[in-house]
Amino acid sequence: MAIKYISKKKHLAAIFTAITIIAVIISACNDLPTSISSSLLLDTIAVKPLTSRDTTIITSSNSFIYRIQIFNSGTMFLGKYDDVKGLAMIRFSEIPDTLGNLTVDDIDSATLYIPLLSYALGDSNNTTSLSFKVYKIIKLWTNETNWDSLFTSGSISDYFDYSKVIGTFNGTIIQNDTAMATLSIPLDKNLMIEWFRLQKDTDSAKTIYGIALIPDENSNVIRTLSAQTVSENRTHPYISVTYKLNNNQYTSIMNSAIDASCTNADPPETNSLTVQGGVSDRFNLTFDLSMIPDEAAIHAAEIEFTFDTTGSYAGNFGFDSTLDAKLFYDSTNQTNYIEYYGFRLNPTSNIYQFPSITSAIQYFIRHGKKGKLTFMPGTFQTEYRQLDRMKFFNIDAADTTKRPVLRIIYSTRPKIRCQP
């Protein structure tokens, strides 16, 4: 179970200064106590500061792509911008099982409706910057399907039937801050006939795997589509089919049942400190705390990063002011962890601070004095519904003042009796 540490937004510099002064005072020999309880107070307590500015307690870093499951997450990514790509997959429910005898001539229209969300990455003010095609999915996909499993080699996937485009979009989209339009894309009527016939039989109905929306080379933006989610009441994609039966006209609505989005981008530079939602980029820092004595008590620990605008970019919502960190303590690096909260010190500052990672440092001291923290986007919104890339100066930055800095205050157990 995750344990969330929400720390006060207060800089610890004053605390470190105060504790250092106290450390100097109390690290001197204690006066001999009275005979009452004399055996309890004869030792010396040492409180000491430690910082990565003075020693190499941060030993290495690496950034990597961690494939998250953007499945029924409320948002799908669709489009292409720079090195980032996003596609959407949708499977529908409520397909009629009584229309297997319809022909193409019986169908007046088949239209896919896609409600848009306001977040976008790229040229969102260009009204024609999104362009994509719709294909039939021909292979079972699940919540565990990601870009790597879709595209095992090259840019062609065996999950999609590229032989026939069943819908296209290269129309106009007006960017709004709040309510966005709903896209309408005419679909190939033959696809509906195929689905109606398959739906008549339970076994064959299982092979209706839905459709994929894939950006083409004319796309210069990634937009977000409103999608399924259990925690919010929102509209999501659906197909409307208008048809004639027995000289009467009817409309059948097929709502999305499950949806997923798969994204990809160039891997981050290995030694960089990069986080990016959607893709998702994360970075590790490893620590060697061997210089801290055994059984030391950690009183305070904080870490700071300096934001690097070079190579960073954000969508139309701007950069997030929060970061997240996890100390994983199981072999899967997924479920068992302690979580820490970091934030930008103020809107004009490039400093992001985790003001309390004390329990992590204490954990490392108790488990071999070496450990690792993993850093990622700060919220579910920025991890699963946005694609902002944020880079921070790494541990080898030419400007040493911009390197990550870890500060620790600890005390050692009393060992030496004060001598007169």
Disulfide bonds with the S-S distance in Angstrom:
none
